[in-house]
Amino acid sequence: MVVPVCSRSSDIVEPLLKEQWFARCDNLATQAIAAVESGELSICPKMHCKTWQHWLLNIRDWCISRQLWWGHRIPAYRVSFRNGHPKNRKADSENMWVSGRCYREALEKAAAQLNVNGEHLELTQDDDVLDTWFSSALFPFAVHGWPSQTDDLDRFYPSTLLETGHDIIFFWVARMVMMGQKLTGRLPFKEVYLHSMVRDAHGRKMSKSLGNVIDPVDVIQGVSLEDLHARLEGNLLDPAEKERSRRGQAADYPRGIPECGTDALRFTLCTYKAQGEDVNLDVNTVQTYRFFCNKIWNAALFTMNALPDNFEPSPMSEMLADCSIMDQWILSRLSDTTAKINSGFQGYDFPIITSAIHKFWVQNLCDVYLESIKLSLRADDHRTVVSRNVLHTCVDAGLRLISPFMPYLSEEIFQRLPRRPEREEPSICVAPYPTTEEFPMFDGSLEERVALSLDIVNRIRSIQKEFGIPKLSGHIVCNNDDLRGVLSQLCPTMATLSRCRKLQVTNQEPDRCLATTVASNCALLVEMEDIDVSRILERLQAKLAKTNSSLKKIEAQRSIDSYGEKVPQNIREKHDQQVEVLQADSAKLGAAVAMLKTAR
């Protein structure tokens, strides 16, 4: 036999049998199951409906009493007769109990049951308190004054949506539903959204003994490794656990936790993958989105510097009439992004929303549109006025799109941004959220044509990087008249984005050029005048040989018969990622070598 000892206080843990209070739950569970099956109560993600069914179909009587010093005291009273009454022994032996909202109500109930005057009775309330989950189950209506029929109860109950962790779907969610149906006759809410559990970057459950607990305040404000170690001294961990915690903290945060801010942390948590999966929170990922916040701030600062002091946004109808192709493209991207985000909100698909927001701000607005209009903003003509209005529209809408995830950053910029005359909201919190009715400018065919021009830009950048050419001269050969006309209009933009020395659109192939296909009816030709083919070819062939050698080495390790059994899973996953990268590099280098050999 082993004597149980408390690990924290070193006291002996002695089991003690004691009478408990139970609540019968079978009828309550039946009603809760029916609410989900009928669609009256919606659970998202749907995968948790199976868990709901499993718990409630196999429900047992609920032990609601706890022997603690805190909590709601159980409203049960033991009845006894006062000394001198002839029935005191009989009543005591029957161990009679009554319940009531107060002592007076319980006394009246006991007197009626025993058919005696209440003056002869003495009631003693049980010292036990209600289970925490029992008290929590009353929360949706108790906070509004229930059992009294208050104005707040009529106005705010039932609510619409409950958001909580999937690990307490039975302990709290199901019990709130059962209590709401039993005590008020209504469901406490119509929808339940169950979020994922947050673990550390390695997928481990956060534990003080492991030293992997991530305090949100530390991520928001930042903390040094020394301060993390110092906090362990105040915990009730034994020396061995403290040492293990120090090693864990030193391994995960060798330089401490950088200051990331509230908005970056909130946005990061919403970016993680599918619903229902655990979140392996990596502080480096949070820091990446802190840099994204900086990107938004710099884009807004650029916009405000580009606007004149007396700038007043033009009406949308006037602005659309004189838009260039790139103006139309960014407004189309804004319309498509708005549609995806609103659709994502309808399905609680936050990764889709955050991905669309990030792509619009970084890839569409900052990397392409801002770079394409920098030169035109320096002029002072009608074209500049239109670009300023389009830029202001995109930043204003982009801030409103991101405000639910980054309220502090978006509010700070929104207060500095010029407002439209028809909109004078005091805060971004009350500004209307963008919709496709406000931005109906989506143009799929235009986006396809601009996407082709961006492919050309990326190909030019790739060639300049691979061949070590600072600035090249190129020609875009296109046999389609309509497409050639569009590319001719976009040629200055492509030259700006790719930083070419010279870029022309033509229907005839010039001599002494390095050719690469961009599309079925479009090719990019790079002039060979400034390219030392032999030197570049020698360098690329050496790099290709090194890449293939590394690839063969990993493939040889993976081909061993006992590889799957002896090599840990994390190492196998690392090898798979390395092979994928090396194969892509090898294919890219091989294509570049073949291209140069053809041009010699």
C-alpha positions as CSV (number, residue, x, y, z in Angstrom):
1,M,0.0,0.0,0.0
2,V,1.3,3.5,-0.9
3,V,0.5,6.4,1.4
4,P,-0.5,9.4,-0.9
5,V,1.4,12.6,-0.2
6,C,0.7,16.0,-1.6
7,S,3.6,17.1,-3.8
8,R,3.2,20.7,-2.8
9,S,2.5,20.7,0.9
10,S,3.8,17.3,1.8
11,D,0.6,16.5,3.7
12,I,-0.8,13.0,3.7
13,V,-3.8,12.8,1.5
14,E,-6.4,10.8,3.4
15,P,-9.6,9.7,1.5
16,L,-12.7,10.3,3.5
17,L,-16.2,9.0,2.6
18,K,-18.9,11.6,2.8
19,E,-22.5,12.0,1.8
20,Q,-22.8,14.2,-1.4
21,W,-25.6,16.0,-3.2
22,F,-26.5,14.8,-6.8
23,A,-28.6,16.3,-9.6
24,R,-30.4,14.0,-11.9
25,C,-29.5,14.9,-15.5
26,D,-31.1,12.4,-17.9
27,N,-34.2,14.5,-18.8
28,L,-32.0,17.6,-19.1
29,A,-29.6,15.8,-21.4
30,T,-32.4,14.7,-23.6
31,Q,-33.6,18.2,-24.2
32,A,-30.0,19.4,-24.9
33,I,-29.5,16.7,-27.5
34,A,-32.8,17.6,-29.2
35,A,-31.8,21.2,-29.4
36,V,-28.7,20.3,-31.5
37,E,-30.4,17.7,-33.6
38,S,-33.2,20.1,-34.5
39,G,-30.8,22.9,-35.5
40,E,-32.1,25.2,-32.7
41,L,-28.6,25.2,-31.3
42,S,-25.6,25.3,-33.7
43,I,-22.1,24.0,-32.8
44,C,-19.1,25.0,-34.9
45,P,-17.0,23.2,-35.9
46,K,-19.5,20.4,-36.7
47,M,-17.0,17.8,-35.6
48,H,-17.8,18.5,-32.0
49,C,-21.4,17.5,-32.4
50,K,-20.2,13.9,-32.0
51,T,-18.6,14.8,-28.7
52,W,-21.8,16.5,-27.6
53,Q,-23.8,13.4,-28.4
54,H,-21.3,11.1,-26.7
55,W,-21.3,13.0,-23.4
56,L,-25.1,13.6,-23.1
57,L,-26.2,10.1,-24.3
58,N,-24.0,8.5,-21.6
59,I,-24.7,11.1,-18.9
60,R,-24.9,10.1,-15.2
61,D,-26.2,11.8,-12.1
62,W,-24.1,14.9,-11.4
63,C,-22.3,15.3,-8.0
64,I,-22.8,19.0,-7.3
65,S,-21.4,19.3,-3.8
66,R,-17.8,20.3,-3.0
67,Q,-16.0,20.5,0.4
68,L,-14.3,23.9,-0.2
69,W,-14.1,27.2,1.7
70,W,-15.3,29.2,-1.2
71,G,-18.3,29.0,-3.6
72,H,-22.0,29.2,-3.5
73,R,-23.2,27.5,-0.4
74,I,-25.7,24.7,-1.1
75,P,-29.3,25.8,-0.3
76,A,-30.1,22.6,1.7
77,Y,-31.0,22.7,5.3
78,R,-31.1,19.8,7.8
79,V,-34.3,19.8,9.9
80,S,-34.3,19.1,13.6
81,F,-36.7,19.7,16.4
82,R,-35.7,22.1,19.2
83,N,-34.9,20.6,22.6
84,G,-38.0,19.6,24.6
85,H,-40.2,18.7,21.7
86,P,-41.5,15.2,21.9
87,K,-40.7,14.4,18.2
88,N,-37.0,15.5,18.3
89,R,-35.5,12.0,18.3
90,K,-37.8,10.8,15.4
91,A,-37.0,13.8,13.3
92,D,-33.2,13.5,14.0
93,S,-33.2,9.8,13.1
94,E,-35.0,10.4,9.8
95,N,-32.2,12.9,8.8
96,M,-34.7,15.2,7.1
97,W,-33.5,17.8,4.6
98,V,-35.3,20.7,2.8
99,S,-34.1,23.2,0.3
100,G,-35.0,26.9,-0.1
101,R,-33.8,30.1,-1.5
102,C,-33.5,31.5,2.0
103,Y,-33.8,30.3,5.6
104,R,-37.4,31.5,5.9
105,E,-38.5,29.7,2.7
106,A,-36.9,26.5,3.9
107,L,-38.4,26.8,7.3
108,E,-41.9,27.2,5.9
109,K,-41.4,24.2,3.6
110,A,-40.2,22.0,6.6
111,A,-43.1,23.1,8.8
112,A,-45.6,22.2,6.1
113,Q,-44.1,18.8,5.5
114,L,-44.1,17.9,9.2
115,N,-47.4,19.7,9.9
116,V,-45.9,21.5,12.9
117,N,-45.4,25.1,13.9
118,G,-42.1,26.5,12.6
119,E,-41.2,27.7,16.1
120,H,-40.5,24.1,17.1
121,L,-38.0,23.5,14.2
122,E,-34.3,24.3,13.9
123,L,-32.6,24.3,10.4
124,T,-28.9,24.0,9.8
125,Q,-27.5,24.8,6.3
126,D,-25.1,22.3,4.8
127,D,-21.5,23.5,4.9
128,D,-20.8,22.2,1.3
129,V,-20.7,24.5,-1.6
130,L,-21.9,24.0,-5.2
131,D,-19.6,22.6,-7.8
132,T,-17.9,25.5,-9.7
133,W,-19.5,24.2,-13.0
134,F,-22.9,24.4,-11.4
135,S,-22.5,28.0,-10.5
136,S,-20.9,28.7,-14.0
137,A,-23.9,27.0,-15.7
138,L,-26.2,29.8,-14.2
139,F,-24.0,32.5,-15.7
140,P,-25.9,33.4,-18.9
141,F,-29.0,34.5,-17.0
142,A,-27.9,35.0,-13.4
143,V,-25.7,38.0,-14.3
144,H,-28.9,39.7,-15.6
145,G,-30.7,39.5,-12.3
146,W,-32.4,36.1,-12.5
147,P,-34.6,34.8,-10.9
148,S,-36.1,38.3,-10.9
149,Q,-37.6,39.3,-14.2
150,T,-35.4,42.3,-14.8
151,D,-35.2,44.6,-17.8
152,D,-31.6,43.4,-18.4
153,L,-32.9,39.8,-18.5
154,D,-35.6,40.6,-21.0
155,R,-33.2,42.6,-23.2
156,F,-29.9,40.6,-23.1
157,Y,-31.1,37.0,-22.6
158,P,-30.8,34.8,-24.6
159,S,-27.6,35.9,-26.3
160,T,-26.5,35.0,-29.8
161,L,-23.0,33.4,-29.7
162,L,-20.8,31.6,-27.1
163,E,-17.1,31.3,-27.9
164,T,-15.0,29.0,-25.7
165,G,-12.5,26.1,-25.7
166,H,-13.6,22.7,-27.0
167,D,-12.2,21.0,-23.9
168,I,-15.1,22.2,-21.8
169,I,-17.9,21.5,-24.2
170,F,-19.5,19.2,-21.6
171,F,-18.3,20.7,-18.3
172,W,-19.6,24.2,-19.1
173,V,-21.4,24.5,-22.5
174,A,-23.7,21.5,-22.1
175,R,-24.5,22.5,-18.5
176,M,-25.4,26.1,-19.5
177,V,-27.7,24.7,-22.1
178,M,-29.4,22.3,-19.7
179,M,-29.8,24.9,-16.9
180,G,-31.1,27.5,-19.4
181,Q,-33.7,25.2,-20.7
182,K,-34.8,24.0,-17.3
183,L,-34.8,27.3,-15.4
184,T,-35.8,29.8,-18.1
185,G,-37.4,27.6,-20.7
186,R,-35.0,29.0,-23.4
187,L,-31.6,28.2,-24.8
188,P,-29.0,30.7,-23.4
189,F,-27.5,31.2,-26.9
190,K,-28.1,30.1,-30.5
191,E,-24.5,29.3,-31.7
192,V,-21.4,27.8,-30.0
193,Y,-18.0,28.4,-31.5
194,L,-15.3,26.2,-30.0
195,H,-11.7,27.4,-30.5
196,S,-8.6,25.3,-30.5
197,M,-6.3,24.7,-27.5
198,V,-3.1,26.7,-27.4
199,R,0.1,24.6,-27.0
200,D,3.8,25.5,-27.2
201,A,5.8,25.6,-30.4
202,H,6.6,21.8,-30.1
203,G,2.9,20.8,-29.6
204,R,3.3,20.1,-25.9
205,K,0.7,21.1,-23.4
206,M,1.9,24.1,-21.4
207,S,3.2,23.2,-18.0
208,K,5.0,25.1,-15.3
209,S,7.3,22.1,-14.6
210,L,8.3,22.1,-18.3
211,G,8.9,25.9,-18.3
212,N,7.0,26.2,-21.5
213,V,4.1,28.3,-20.3
214,I,3.6,31.4,-22.6
215,D,2.2,34.3,-20.7
216,P,0.3,36.6,-23.1
217,V,1.6,39.6,-21.2
218,D,5.2,38.6,-21.9
219,V,4.5,38.3,-25.6
220,I,2.8,41.7,-25.6
221,Q,5.3,43.6,-23.6
222,G,8.4,41.4,-24.0
223,V,10.6,39.8,-21.3
224,S,14.2,38.8,-20.9
225,L,15.4,35.3,-20.2
226,E,16.8,36.4,-16.8
227,D,13.3,37.7,-15.8
228,L,11.8,34.4,-16.9
229,H,14.3,32.5,-14.7
230,A,13.6,34.8,-11.7
231,R,9.9,34.0,-11.8
232,L,10.6,30.4,-11.2
233,E,11.9,31.2,-7.7
234,G,8.4,32.2,-6.6
235,N,6.8,29.0,-7.8
236,L,6.2,26.0,-5.6
237,L,8.2,23.7,-7.8
238,D,10.8,21.3,-6.4
239,P,14.5,22.0,-7.3
240,A,14.5,19.3,-10.1
241,E,11.4,20.8,-11.7
242,K,12.9,24.3,-11.5
243,E,16.1,23.2,-13.2
244,R,14.1,21.5,-16.0
245,S,12.0,24.7,-16.4
246,R,15.2,26.8,-16.7
247,R,16.6,24.5,-19.4
248,G,13.3,24.6,-21.3
249,Q,13.1,28.4,-21.1
250,A,16.7,28.7,-22.3
251,A,16.1,26.4,-25.2
252,D,12.9,28.1,-26.4
253,Y,13.8,31.7,-25.6
254,P,17.6,32.1,-25.6
255,R,17.2,35.8,-26.1
256,G,14.0,36.2,-24.1
257,I,10.6,37.0,-25.7
258,P,10.6,40.0,-27.9
259,E,7.9,42.7,-27.5
260,C,5.2,41.9,-30.1
261,G,2.1,43.9,-29.0
262,T,-1.5,43.0,-28.5
263,D,-2.6,43.3,-32.1
264,A,0.2,41.0,-33.5
265,L,-0.6,38.3,-30.9
266,R,-4.4,38.4,-31.6
267,F,-3.8,38.3,-35.4
268,T,-1.4,35.4,-35.0
269,L,-3.8,33.3,-33.0
270,C,-6.4,33.8,-35.7
271,T,-4.0,32.7,-38.5
272,Y,-3.6,29.1,-37.3
273,K,-4.9,26.3,-39.5
274,A,-8.2,24.5,-39.5
275,Q,-10.8,24.6,-36.8
276,G,-10.6,21.9,-34.2
277,E,-6.8,21.5,-34.4
278,D,-4.6,22.5,-31.6
279,V,-2.5,25.7,-32.0
280,N,1.2,25.2,-31.6
281,L,2.1,28.8,-30.7
282,D,5.5,29.9,-31.8
283,V,6.7,33.3,-30.5
284,N,8.7,33.8,-33.8
285,T,5.5,33.7,-35.7
286,V,4.0,36.4,-33.5
287,Q,7.1,38.5,-34.1
288,T,6.6,38.0,-37.9
289,Y,3.2,39.6,-37.6
290,R,4.6,42.4,-35.5
291,F,6.7,43.2,-38.6
292,F,3.4,43.0,-40.6
293,C,2.1,45.7,-38.2
294,N,5.1,47.8,-39.0
295,K,4.4,47.3,-42.7
296,I,0.8,48.6,-42.3
297,W,2.1,51.6,-40.3
298,N,4.7,52.5,-43.0
299,A,2.2,52.1,-45.8
300,A,-0.2,54.4,-44.0
301,L,2.6,56.9,-43.3
302,F,3.5,56.9,-47.0
303,T,-0.1,57.5,-47.9
304,M,-0.5,60.4,-45.6
305,N,2.7,62.0,-46.8
306,A,1.5,61.6,-50.4
307,L,-1.7,63.4,-49.6
308,P,-1.8,67.2,-49.7
309,D,-2.7,69.1,-46.5
310,N,-6.1,70.1,-47.8
311,F,-6.9,66.7,-49.3
312,E,-10.6,65.7,-49.5
313,P,-11.5,62.3,-50.9
314,S,-13.5,62.4,-54.1
315,P,-16.8,60.5,-54.6
316,M,-16.3,56.9,-55.8
317,S,-18.1,57.5,-59.0
318,E,-15.8,60.4,-60.0
319,M,-12.7,58.4,-59.1
320,L,-13.6,55.3,-61.1
321,A,-14.1,57.2,-64.3
322,D,-10.4,58.1,-64.7
323,C,-8.7,55.1,-63.2
324,S,-5.6,53.6,-64.9
325,I,-5.2,49.8,-65.3
326,M,-3.3,49.5,-62.0
327,D,-5.9,51.6,-60.2
328,Q,-8.6,49.3,-61.5
329,W,-6.6,46.3,-60.5
330,I,-6.0,47.3,-56.9
331,L,-9.7,48.2,-56.5
332,S,-10.6,44.8,-58.0
333,R,-8.3,43.2,-55.5
334,L,-10.0,45.2,-52.7
335,S,-13.4,44.0,-53.8
336,D,-12.3,40.3,-54.0
337,T,-10.6,40.6,-50.6
338,T,-13.7,42.1,-49.1
339,A,-15.9,39.3,-50.5
340,K,-13.5,36.6,-49.1
341,I,-13.3,38.2,-45.7
342,N,-17.1,38.5,-45.3
343,S,-17.6,35.0,-46.4
344,G,-15.0,33.8,-43.9
345,F,-16.8,35.6,-41.1
346,Q,-20.0,33.9,-42.0
347,G,-18.3,30.5,-41.6
348,Y,-16.0,31.4,-38.7
349,D,-13.0,30.6,-41.0
350,F,-10.5,33.0,-39.5
351,P,-7.4,31.6,-41.3
352,I,-9.0,32.5,-44.6
353,I,-9.8,36.0,-43.3
354,T,-6.3,36.7,-42.0
355,S,-4.7,35.2,-45.1
356,A,-6.8,37.5,-47.3
357,I,-6.0,40.6,-45.2
358,H,-2.3,39.8,-45.2
359,K,-2.2,39.2,-48.9
360,F,-4.0,42.4,-49.7
361,W,-1.8,44.6,-47.5
362,V,1.6,43.0,-48.3
363,Q,1.4,41.5,-51.8
364,N,-1.2,43.7,-53.5
365,L,-1.0,47.1,-51.9
366,C,2.6,47.4,-50.7
367,D,4.6,45.2,-53.0
368,V,2.8,46.1,-56.2
369,Y,0.5,49.1,-56.2
370,L,2.6,51.4,-54.0
371,E,5.7,50.7,-56.0
372,S,3.9,51.2,-59.3
373,I,2.6,54.7,-58.4
374,K,5.6,56.2,-56.6
375,L,6.8,58.0,-59.7
376,S,3.3,59.2,-60.7
377,L,2.7,60.6,-57.2
378,R,5.7,63.0,-57.7
379,A,3.9,64.7,-60.6
380,D,1.0,67.2,-60.1
381,D,-1.6,66.3,-62.7
382,H,-5.0,64.7,-62.9
383,R,-3.4,61.2,-62.9
384,T,-1.8,62.0,-59.6
385,V,-5.1,63.1,-58.1
386,V,-6.8,59.8,-59.1
387,S,-3.9,57.7,-57.7
388,R,-4.1,59.6,-54.4
389,N,-7.8,59.0,-54.2
390,V,-7.4,55.3,-55.0
391,L,-4.6,54.9,-52.5
392,H,-6.7,56.6,-49.8
393,T,-9.6,54.4,-50.5
394,C,-7.5,51.2,-50.2
395,V,-5.9,52.3,-47.0
396,D,-9.2,53.4,-45.4
397,A,-10.9,50.1,-46.4
398,G,-7.9,48.0,-45.4
399,L,-7.9,49.5,-41.9
400,R,-11.6,48.8,-41.5
401,L,-11.1,45.2,-42.7
402,I,-8.3,44.6,-40.2
403,S,-9.8,46.5,-37.3
404,P,-11.5,43.4,-35.6
405,F,-8.0,41.8,-35.4
406,M,-5.8,44.9,-34.8
407,P,-8.1,47.4,-33.1
408,Y,-5.2,49.5,-31.6
409,L,-3.1,49.9,-34.7
410,S,-6.1,50.5,-37.0
411,E,-7.7,53.1,-34.6
412,E,-4.4,55.0,-34.3
413,I,-4.0,55.3,-38.1
414,F,-7.8,55.9,-38.7
415,Q,-7.7,59.0,-36.5
416,R,-5.0,60.5,-38.6
417,L,-6.4,59.6,-42.0
418,P,-8.6,62.2,-43.9
419,R,-12.3,61.3,-43.9
420,R,-14.8,61.3,-46.6
421,P,-17.4,64.1,-46.4
422,E,-20.3,61.7,-46.1
423,R,-18.6,59.7,-43.3
424,E,-17.7,61.3,-40.0
425,E,-17.4,58.3,-37.6
426,P,-15.6,59.2,-34.3
427,S,-13.9,55.8,-34.2
428,I,-13.1,52.9,-36.5
429,C,-15.1,50.8,-34.0
430,V,-18.4,52.3,-35.3
431,A,-17.3,52.7,-38.9
432,P,-19.3,50.5,-41.4
433,Y,-17.4,47.3,-42.2
434,P,-16.5,47.0,-45.9
435,T,-18.9,45.0,-48.1
436,T,-19.0,44.1,-51.8
437,E,-21.9,46.6,-52.2
438,E,-19.5,49.4,-51.2
439,F,-16.7,48.0,-53.4
440,P,-18.3,46.2,-56.4
441,M,-15.3,46.7,-58.7
442,F,-14.1,43.1,-59.1
443,D,-12.8,42.4,-62.7
444,G,-11.6,38.8,-63.2
445,S,-10.3,39.3,-66.8
446,L,-8.3,42.4,-65.7
447,E,-6.8,40.5,-62.8
448,E,-5.7,37.7,-65.2
449,R,-3.9,40.2,-67.5
450,V,-2.2,41.9,-64.6
451,A,-1.3,38.5,-63.1
452,L,0.5,37.7,-66.3
453,S,2.5,41.0,-66.1
454,L,3.4,40.2,-62.5
455,D,4.6,36.8,-63.6
456,I,6.9,38.5,-66.1
457,V,8.2,40.8,-63.3
458,N,8.9,37.8,-61.1
459,R,10.7,36.0,-63.9
460,I,12.8,39.1,-64.6
461,R,13.7,39.3,-60.9
462,S,14.5,35.6,-60.8
463,I,16.9,35.9,-63.8
464,Q,18.6,39.0,-62.4
465,K,19.1,37.1,-59.1
466,E,20.2,33.8,-60.6
467,F,22.6,35.3,-63.1
468,G,23.9,38.1,-60.9
469,I,22.7,40.9,-63.2
470,P,21.9,44.2,-61.4
471,K,19.7,45.5,-64.2
472,L,18.9,43.8,-67.5
473,S,17.4,44.9,-70.8
474,G,14.5,42.8,-72.0
475,H,11.8,42.3,-74.6
476,I,8.3,40.9,-74.2
477,V,7.3,39.1,-77.4
478,C,3.6,38.6,-77.7
479,N,1.6,37.4,-80.8
480,N,-1.8,38.2,-79.4
481,D,-2.8,41.8,-80.4
482,D,-5.2,42.4,-77.5
483,L,-2.8,41.1,-74.9
484,R,0.1,43.0,-76.5
485,G,-1.9,46.2,-76.1
486,V,-2.5,45.6,-72.4
487,L,1.1,44.6,-71.8
488,S,2.2,47.8,-73.6
489,Q,0.1,49.8,-71.2
490,L,1.6,47.9,-68.3
491,C,5.2,48.0,-69.6
492,P,6.2,51.1,-67.5
493,T,4.8,49.4,-64.4
494,M,6.6,46.2,-65.1
495,A,9.9,48.1,-65.7
496,T,9.5,49.9,-62.4
497,L,8.6,46.8,-60.4
498,S,11.4,44.7,-61.9
499,R,14.0,47.6,-61.9
500,C,14.9,46.9,-65.6
501,R,17.3,49.1,-67.5
502,K,14.9,48.8,-70.5
503,L,11.8,46.8,-71.2
504,Q,9.8,46.8,-74.5
505,V,6.8,44.9,-75.8
506,T,7.0,43.7,-79.4
507,N,5.8,41.0,-81.8
508,Q,9.2,40.2,-83.3
509,E,12.1,38.4,-81.6
510,P,15.3,40.4,-81.5
511,D,18.7,38.9,-82.1
512,R,21.2,37.7,-79.4
513,C,18.7,37.3,-76.6
514,L,18.2,34.7,-73.9
515,A,14.6,33.4,-74.3
516,T,12.2,32.0,-71.6
517,T,8.5,31.2,-72.0
518,V,6.1,33.1,-69.7
519,A,2.8,31.9,-71.2
520,S,1.6,30.0,-74.3
521,N,1.5,33.2,-76.4
522,C,4.1,35.3,-74.5
523,A,7.9,35.0,-74.1
524,L,10.5,37.1,-72.3
525,L,13.8,37.7,-74.1
526,V,16.8,39.1,-72.2
527,E,19.6,40.9,-74.1
528,M,23.0,39.1,-73.8
529,E,25.2,42.2,-74.2
530,D,25.9,42.7,-70.5
531,I,25.9,39.0,-69.6
532,D,29.1,37.0,-69.2
533,V,27.6,33.6,-70.2
534,S,30.6,31.5,-69.5
535,R,31.2,32.9,-66.0
536,I,27.6,32.7,-65.0
537,L,27.2,29.2,-66.5
538,E,30.3,27.9,-64.5
539,R,28.9,29.3,-61.3
540,L,25.4,27.9,-61.8
541,Q,26.8,24.4,-62.7
542,A,28.9,24.4,-59.5
543,K,25.8,25.4,-57.5
544,L,23.7,22.7,-59.2
545,A,26.3,20.0,-58.5
546,K,26.4,21.0,-54.8
547,T,22.6,21.0,-54.6
548,N,22.3,17.5,-56.3
549,S,25.0,16.2,-54.0
550,S,23.1,17.3,-50.9
551,L,19.9,15.8,-52.3
552,K,21.5,12.4,-53.0
553,K,22.9,12.3,-49.5
554,I,19.5,12.8,-47.9
555,E,17.9,10.3,-50.4
556,A,20.5,7.7,-49.4
557,Q,19.6,8.1,-45.8
558,R,15.9,7.8,-46.5
559,S,16.4,4.6,-48.6
560,I,17.8,2.6,-45.6
561,D,15.4,-0.2,-44.6
562,S,15.2,0.7,-40.9
563,Y,14.8,4.5,-41.7
564,G,11.1,4.6,-40.8
565,E,11.6,2.7,-37.5
566,K,14.8,4.1,-36.1
567,V,14.7,7.8,-37.2
568,P,12.5,10.0,-35.0
569,Q,9.5,11.5,-36.7
570,N,10.7,15.1,-36.3
571,I,13.9,14.2,-38.1
572,R,12.0,12.5,-40.9
573,E,9.7,15.6,-41.3
574,K,12.9,17.8,-41.5
575,H,14.4,15.5,-44.2
576,D,11.1,15.7,-46.2
577,Q,11.2,19.5,-46.1
578,Q,14.9,19.6,-47.1
579,V,14.2,17.3,-50.0
580,E,11.3,19.4,-51.2
581,V,13.5,22.6,-51.1
582,L,16.5,20.9,-52.8
583,Q,14.3,19.4,-55.5
584,A,12.9,22.9,-56.3
585,D,16.3,24.5,-56.3
586,S,17.7,21.7,-58.5
587,A,14.9,22.2,-61.0
588,K,15.3,25.9,-61.1
589,L,19.1,25.8,-61.5
590,G,18.8,23.1,-64.1
591,A,16.5,25.2,-66.2
592,A,18.8,28.2,-65.9
593,V,21.8,26.1,-67.0
594,A,19.9,24.7,-70.0
595,M,18.8,28.2,-70.9
596,L,22.4,29.5,-70.9
597,K,23.7,26.5,-72.8
598,T,21.2,27.3,-75.5
599,A,22.2,30.9,-75.7
600,R,26.0,30.1,-76.1
